[in-house]
Amino acid sequence: MQITHFCNAFNSVKINKTVIACDPWVGAGNQTSWISYPIHQNGANILKSLKPNYIYISHLHCDHLDPKVLSKYKNKNIKVIIKKFSDQLLKRQISALGYNNILECKPWKKYKLNNDISIAIIPQMSSNNSGLPDQINYDMDTSIVIQSNHSKEVFFNGVDNPLTVKNYKKVKNFITKHFNKKIAAAVVQVGAASEYPQCFLNINRNKEKEKVIKKSLSNLKLKLSILQPEAYFSPSGGAILSGKYSVLNKYVAVPSYSRIIEFLKNENYIVFDIAGGGKIIRKKRKWVLIKSKLSKDQLYKKKIVKKYSNKKYFYSNDFKRIRSKDIDQAFLKSYENYKRRLGKFRIKTNWDTKFYVYQNLFINSEGKINLKNSKLLKKYTLNYNKSNRKLSKNNYSKLKCHLDFNLFYGLLKRKYTNWNQPMSGSLILYERKPNKFIPIFFFSLNHLVA
């Protein structure tokens, strides 16, 4: 077994002559501010050089399903592995790129792909790794178990599936029963893979960054204690923020590789740093490390951030001639749909969401809104109070969203995939009261479309 890690969730696994490429994303995120890191270019060439027999796509976020890389890859007959989702959205998007050999796998079922490899898809069991109830059950993420049919050794690729500690116990039991008691290698997300805290205006972002990092490291140690792999490597720091919001990189809650290695130094597994094209190779039941030649120090990172600091976002040139009344109409229709769709769920939480829509939103060097240069066009209010009763403080929250008009209109009109990607992709700035993560806030907005 040979495992190579490039950036973010882009790994390749080679067993004998069979290669699986996992989530091949390199470059700009299709509907986010992200640029893959440390590798940030030539994604199609990397995929071509791997000559994979299979491509696994974990979910439809653009840092996992990358249309640019997949559209340039010539072998459209390759088998693409995905979970069998009820909404079929991921399958439709892959099919639209020209791929016609899509293997939809039921979760919690072992599949023998060929003489070399067997796999199983682990579904999303929670919308967040804190186990908070989301009341909507937004099913999207997956992980994958990959086994050598020769040595029976197992690699668990957790991707950024938001599994809780309880979920990991179920995963471990499943792997023990159907694959092997011992996991040879595992990769589990550490640090924030979201918009918090860098995109939140009314908090101490440096303080919150440290809190998130410490909590994520503790959770990582706990999850690995359940999996008990022989080796672990981190996908942490798999992206940087580009464009006019690149100043927010300093607030992103992702621990450095050296900090991860130091935190886990006394554990009963080997911790490898292979981001940027490094490899670990299984030989005689031991792991051999081939380090990446690509630098990952802070100087290199600052250079990449600067290189992409003037990059335009995917929506920057959209809807230049749109009128204010067109945005009004789109919002009113979307709001009607929103209330109707959410009425189908058993929602106990109530909230007010206000959208501050700008001609062009600018931030200063501290990541605050530059009110002098940012032209506010209009405010839109979305109130959700299903019970129509007086609201208690424990059951009521406020959220303010600051964003550009063309992004707002494009999301309302379904030009872009969903609200989830730009929101978690650091393209919207927030203020919330209380400062408490309530998953339904964010997942509900995927239903705010005309």
C-alpha positions in Angstrom: 0.0 0.0 0.0 1.3 3.4 -1.0 -0.5 6.6 0.1 0.3 10.0 -1.4 -1.1 13.3 -0.1 -1.2 16.4 -2.3 -3.4 19.0 -0.7 -6.7 19.2 1.3 -8.5 15.9 0.8 -6.6 15.0 -2.5 -4.9 11.7 -1.7 -4.0 8.7 -3.9 -3.9 5.1 -2.7 -1.9 2.5 -4.7 -2.3 -1.2 -4.0 -0.4 -3.5 -6.3 -1.3 -2.1 -9.8 -4.6 -0.4 -8.7 -4.8 3.3 -7.9 -7.7 5.2 -6.4 -7.5 9.0 -6.6 -9.6 10.7 -3.8 -11.1 14.1 -4.2 -8.7 15.5 -6.8 -8.9 19.3 -6.2 -6.1 21.7 -7.1 -6.3 25.4 -7.6 -9.2 27.8 -7.0 -12.4 26.6 -5.4 -15.2 26.8 -7.9 -17.6 28.6 -5.5 -15.5 29.7 -2.6 -12.5 32.0 -1.9 -10.2 29.0 -1.4 -7.0 28.1 -3.2 -5.6 24.6 -2.5 -2.5 24.6 -0.5 0.4 23.7 -0.5 0.0 22.5 -4.1 -2.0 25.2 -6.0 -1.7 24.5 -9.7 -1.4 21.8 -12.4 -4.2 19.6 -10.9 -5.1 18.0 -14.2 -1.4 17.1 -14.8 -1.2 15.5 -11.3 -4.3 13.4 -11.9 -3.0 12.4 -15.4 0.3 11.3 -13.9 -1.4 9.1 -11.3 -3.2 7.1 -14.0 -6.0 6.1 -11.6 -8.3 3.1 -12.0 -10.9 4.8 -9.8 -11.8 8.3 -8.6 -13.6 8.7 -5.3 -15.6 11.9 -4.8 -16.7 12.3 -1.2 -19.3 15.0 -1.7 -20.2 17.9 -3.9 -18.3 20.8 -2.2 -15.9 22.3 -4.8 -12.8 21.4 -2.8 -13.7 17.8 -3.3 -15.7 17.8 -6.6 -13.5 20.0 -8.7 -15.0 20.6 -12.2 -11.8 22.2 -13.6 -9.6 19.1 -12.8 -12.3 16.5 -13.7 -13.3 18.2 -17.0 -9.7 18.3 -18.2 -9.1 14.6 -17.4 -9.5 12.7 -20.7 -10.5 9.3 -19.5 -14.2 9.8 -18.9 -14.8 6.1 -18.8 -13.0 5.7 -15.5 -15.1 4.4 -12.6 -16.1 7.2 -10.3 -17.0 6.1 -6.7 -19.7 8.0 -4.8 -22.3 7.3 -2.1 -25.8 6.5 -3.4 -27.4 9.8 -2.4 -31.2 10.1 -2.5 -31.1 13.5 -4.1 -28.8 12.4 -7.0 -27.2 15.9 -7.1 -23.6 14.7 -6.9 -24.2 12.0 -9.6 -25.8 14.6 -11.9 -22.9 17.0 -11.5 -20.4 14.3 -12.3 -22.4 13.1 -15.3 -22.6 16.7 -16.6 -18.7 16.6 -16.7 -18.9 13.7 -19.2 -18.4 10.8 -16.8 -20.7 7.8 -17.6 -19.3 5.1 -15.3 -20.4 6.1 -11.9 -20.4 3.5 -9.1 -23.0 4.4 -6.5 -22.2 2.6 -3.3 -24.7 2.0 -0.5 -23.2 3.1 2.9 -22.0 0.5 5.4 -21.5 -2.1 2.6 -18.2 -3.7 1.6 -17.5 -3.7 -2.1 -14.7 -5.7 -3.8 -13.6 -3.4 -6.7 -11.1 -5.9 -8.2 -8.4 -8.4 -7.0 -6.4 -5.6 -5.3 -8.9 -3.4 -3.5 -12.1 -3.5 -1.5 -13.9 -0.4 -0.1 -16.8 0.8 1.9 -18.5 4.2 2.1 -19.1 5.8 5.6 -22.0 8.2 5.5 -22.5 11.5 7.2 -24.2 10.7 10.6 -24.1 14.2 12.0 -24.1 17.7 10.4 -21.4 18.8 12.8 -18.6 17.1 14.8 -19.9 18.6 18.0 -23.0 16.4 17.7 -25.4 19.4 17.9 -28.9 18.8 16.5 -29.5 20.5 13.1 -33.2 19.7 12.9 -33.0 19.5 9.1 -30.6 16.5 8.6 -28.6 17.9 5.7 -27.0 14.7 4.2 -23.9 15.5 2.2 -20.5 14.2 3.4 -18.8 10.8 3.3 -15.6 9.0 4.3 -14.1 5.9 2.7 -12.5 2.7 4.0 -9.9 1.2 1.5 -8.4 -2.3 2.0 -5.7 -4.2 0.3 -7.2 -7.6 -0.7 -3.6 -9.0 -0.5 -2.3 -7.9 2.9 -5.8 -7.0 4.4 -4.4 -3.7 5.6 -6.8 -0.8 5.9 -6.6 2.9 5.2 -9.4 5.0 6.7 -9.8 8.3 4.7 -12.0 10.5 7.0 -12.1 13.5 4.6 -14.0 16.3 6.4 -17.0 14.2 7.2 -18.3 15.8 10.5 -18.3 12.6 12.5 -18.7 12.8 16.3 -16.8 10.7 18.8 -19.8 8.4 19.1 -19.9 8.1 15.3 -16.2 7.1 15.3 -16.9 4.2 17.6 -19.5 2.9 15.1 -16.9 3.3 12.3 -14.3 1.4 14.3 -16.7 -1.4 15.0 -17.7 -1.6 11.4 -14.0 -1.8 10.2 -13.2 -4.4 12.8 -16.1 -6.6 11.8 -15.9 -6.3 8.0 -12.3 -5.5 7.3 -9.5 -5.8 9.9 -9.2 -5.2 13.6 -6.1 -3.0 13.0 -6.1 0.2 10.8 -2.8 0.6 9.1 -3.3 4.3 8.4 -5.9 7.1 8.9 -6.4 10.7 7.9 -8.8 12.7 10.0 -9.5 16.5 9.6 -8.1 18.7 12.4 -8.9 22.4 12.7 -11.8 24.4 11.3 -12.9 23.6 7.8 -15.4 26.4 7.8 -16.0 30.1 8.1 -15.5 30.3 11.8 -13.9 32.4 13.3 -12.3 34.3 10.4 -15.6 35.6 8.9 -17.2 36.7 12.2 -17.0 40.4 12.9 -18.3 40.8 16.4 -15.9 38.5 18.2 -12.2 38.3 19.3 -11.1 36.2 16.3 -7.6 35.6 17.7 -9.0 34.3 20.9 -11.6 32.1 19.2 -9.0 30.8 16.7 -6.9 29.5 19.6 -10.0 28.0 21.3 -11.0 26.2 18.1 -7.5 24.8 17.5 -7.2 23.5 21.0 -10.6 21.9 20.9 -9.9 20.3 17.5 -6.6 18.9 18.6 -8.2 17.3 21.7 -11.0 15.9 19.5 -8.4 14.5 17.1 -6.6 12.7 19.8 -9.8 11.2 21.1 -10.9 10.1 17.7 -7.6 8.5 16.9 -7.7 6.8 20.3 -10.8 5.1 19.0 -9.5 4.2 15.6 -6.1 3.2 16.9 -4.2 3.4 13.6 -0.6 2.5 13.2 0.0 5.8 11.3 -1.7 9.2 10.9 -1.2 12.1 8.6 -3.0 15.4 8.6 -4.8 17.2 5.7 -4.7 20.3 7.8 -4.1 23.6 6.1 -5.4 22.3 2.8 -6.4 25.8 1.5 -5.8 29.5 1.8 -8.2 32.3 1.3 -7.7 34.4 -1.9 -8.9 37.7 -3.3 -10.1 40.7 -1.3 -10.8 38.6 1.8 -7.2 37.1 1.9 -6.4 39.2 4.9 -8.6 36.8 6.9 -6.1 34.0 6.5 -4.5 35.1 9.8 -7.7 34.2 11.7 -8.3 30.7 10.1 -8.3 28.1 12.9 -5.9 25.5 11.5 -2.9 24.2 13.5 0.5 24.1 11.9 2.0 20.7 11.0 4.6 21.1 13.7 2.0 21.8 16.3 0.0 18.7 15.4 3.1 16.5 15.5 4.1 18.0 18.9 0.6 17.5 20.3 0.5 13.8 19.3 4.2 13.0 20.0 3.5 10.6 22.9 0.7 8.6 21.2 1.0 5.0 20.1 1.0 5.8 16.4 3.4 7.4 14.0 2.5 10.9 12.8 3.6 11.8 9.3 3.8 15.1 7.4 3.3 14.3 3.7 1.3 17.3 2.4 2.4 18.5 -0.9 3.2 15.2 -2.6 4.9 13.2 0.1 4.3 9.4 0.4 4.1 6.7 3.0 4.8 3.2 1.7 4.0 0.0 3.4 6.9 -2.4 3.4 7.1 -5.6 5.5 4.3 -4.2 7.7 6.2 -1.0 8.4 5.7 2.5 7.0 8.4 4.1 5.0 8.3 7.9 4.6 9.2 9.8 1.4 9.0 13.5 2.3 7.5 16.1 0.0 10.1 18.4 -1.6 7.6 21.3 -1.5 8.2 23.9 1.2 5.4 24.6 3.7 7.0 27.2 6.0 5.3 30.5 6.8 7.4 32.4 4.2 6.2 30.2 1.4 2.6 30.4 2.6 2.7 34.2 2.7 4.1 34.2 -0.8 1.2 32.1 -2.1 -1.4 34.3 -0.2 0.1 37.4 -1.8 0.1 35.8 -5.2 -3.6 35.3 -5.1 -4.6 38.4 -3.0 -6.0 40.2 -6.1 -7.9 37.2 -7.5 -11.5 37.9 -8.6 -14.2 35.7 -7.2 -16.3 33.4 -9.4 -19.3 35.8 -9.2 -17.4 39.1 -9.6 -18.5 39.7 -13.2 -22.1 38.3 -12.9 -25.3 40.4 -13.0 -23.6 43.7 -13.7 -26.8 45.2 -15.1 -29.2 43.7 -12.5 -31.8 46.2 -11.1 -32.7 46.7 -7.5 -36.3 45.6 -8.1 -35.0 42.3 -9.6 -33.2 41.5 -6.4 -36.3 42.5 -4.4 -38.5 40.1 -6.4 -36.0 37.3 -6.2 -35.8 37.7 -2.4 -39.6 37.8 -1.9 -40.1 34.6 -4.0 -37.2 32.9 -2.2 -38.6 33.9 1.2 -42.0 32.3 0.3 -40.3 29.1 -0.8 -38.1 29.1 2.3 -41.0 29.3 4.7 -42.9 26.6 2.8 -40.0 24.2 2.7 -39.0 24.7 6.3 -42.6 24.0 7.3 -41.9 20.4 6.4 -39.3 20.0 9.2 -39.8 19.8 13.0 -38.0 23.0 13.8 -38.0 24.3 17.4 -35.5 27.1 16.9 -36.5 30.7 15.9 -34.3 33.3 14.3 -33.9 36.6 12.5 -31.5 36.8 9.6 -30.6 40.2 8.1 -28.7 40.4 4.8 -26.6 43.5 4.2 -26.1 43.7 0.4 -23.2 45.7 -1.0 -22.2 47.0 -4.4 -18.7 45.9 -3.5 -17.8 44.9 0.0 -14.3 45.8 1.2 -12.5 44.9 4.4 -9.5 46.6 6.1 -6.3 45.0 7.3 -8.0 43.9 10.5 -10.7 42.1 8.7 -13.4 44.7 9.5 -15.8 46.1 6.9 -14.4 49.3 5.3 -17.6 51.4 5.5 -16.0 54.3 3.6 -15.3 52.2 0.5 -18.1 49.7 0.7 -21.4 50.9 -0.8 -24.4 49.4 1.1 -27.3 48.9 -1.4 -30.0 47.4 0.7 -31.0 45.3 3.8 -33.2 42.3 3.6 -34.8 40.6 6.6 -35.7 37.0 7.0 -37.7 36.1 10.1 -38.4 32.5 11.1 -40.8 32.1 14.0 -42.8 29.0 13.3 -44.7 29.1 16.6 -45.6 32.8 16.2 -45.2 33.1 20.0 -43.2 35.4 22.1 -39.6 34.2 21.8 -37.4 33.3 24.8 -33.7 34.1 24.7 -32.8 30.4 24.8 -34.8 29.8 21.7 -34.0 32.8 19.6 -30.9 34.0 17.7 -29.9 36.8 15.4 -27.6 36.6 12.4 -26.3 39.3 10.1 -24.9 38.4 6.8 -22.7 40.9 4.8 -22.1 40.0 1.1 -21.9 41.4 -2.4 -25.1 41.9 -4.4 -24.2 39.6 -7.3 -23.4 36.7 -4.9 -26.7 37.3 -3.1 -28.7 37.4 -6.3 -26.9 34.4 -7.8 -27.7 32.3 -4.8 -31.3 33.4 -4.8 -31.6 32.5 -8.5 -29.9 29.1 -8.2 -27.0 30.1 -10.5 -24.7 28.6 -7.9 -24.9 25.2 -6.4 -26.2 26.1 -2.9 -25.7 28.6 -0.1 -23.5 26.1 1.8 -20.4 26.5 -0.3 -20.0 30.3 -0.4 -21.0 30.5 3.3 -18.4 28.0 4.5 -16.0 29.2 1.7 -15.4 32.5 3.4 -17.3 34.8 1.0 -19.8 36.1 3.5 -19.1 38.0 6.7 -21.2 37.5 9.8 -22.4 38.9 13.1 -24.4 36.6 15.4 -26.0 37.0 18.8 -25.5 35.0 20.9 -22.2 33.8 19.5 -23.3 30.2 19.5 -23.1 27.7 16.6 -26.7 26.6 15.6 -26.4 24.4 12.6 -29.9 25.0 11.3 -29.1 28.7 10.7 -26.7 27.8 7.9 -28.3 24.7 6.5 -31.7 26.3 6.3 -30.4 28.9 3.8 -30.0 26.2 1.2 -33.8 26.4 1.0 -33.7 30.2 0.3 -34.0 30.1 -3.5 -36.5 31.4 -6.0 
